[in-house]
């Protein structure tokens, strides 16, 4: 798998109320004793706009525990709900390695998507939550580990199946610096060795509303 594309501005990531310095491509340093009294906000080609309910034999929602019921041969991908959305435009075409990005037409927000093989990461067999933290640690880089991420991240929901109902558990860290905000959200599926992540990046605007729109229009689709 690959990290996010280069050229990111230096910034700071906030997990709870802790301000953390960043450098490079969203690479973070994790503080030794960060405050944890505030949680993050809750809530390989991409396929076309979401049309299908979760396939037969899969749970109607996808908690971390439900991940154990996903067949090892299942195909996991983002539905491309922005393909014909007038409010969004392609900012980075599919790179052939599982990544692509859309931006709002007013250039305020960017949504970076990735899907693919995460089996080379230090996953915890049968624990999709801890393994999702391993994906977040990889995205943040700079020697960050899942153990660093776990006490700092929160559990949120991504869309799952038709209509983007927010019923698929994921892990998230949030960041901000000088009017710029990020949500970095990931879900690992240890049963398959595959995963997805999403970086929502806004300069101004309402990042919470933008994240909700992304979740609604771009659910994760699992095909057994």
RAKA-V640220 format. One line per field, one symbol per residue. ss: DSSP state (H for helix, E for strand, - for the rest). burial: b if it has 16 or more other C-alpha atoms within 10 Angstrom, else e. Layout:
ss = ???
burial = ???
//
This chain:
ss = -----------EEEE--EEEEEE---EE------------------E--------------E--HHHHH-----EEEEE--------EEEEE------EEEEEE----EEEEEEEEE----------HHHHHHHHHHHHH-----HHHHH---EEEEEEE-HHH-EEEEEEEEEEEE--EEEEEEEEEE----EEEEEEEEEE---HHHHHHHHHHH--EEEE-
burial = beebeeeeeebbbbbbbbbbbbbbbbbbbbeeebeeeebbbbbbbbbebbeeebeeebeebbbbebbbebeeebbbbbbbbbbeeeebbbeeebeeebbbbbbbeeebbbbbbbbbbbeeeebeeebbbbbbbbbbbbbbbbebbbebbbebbbbbbbbbbbbbbbbbbbbbbbbbbeebbbbbbbbbbbbbbbbbbbbbbbbeeebbebbbebbbbbbbbbee
//
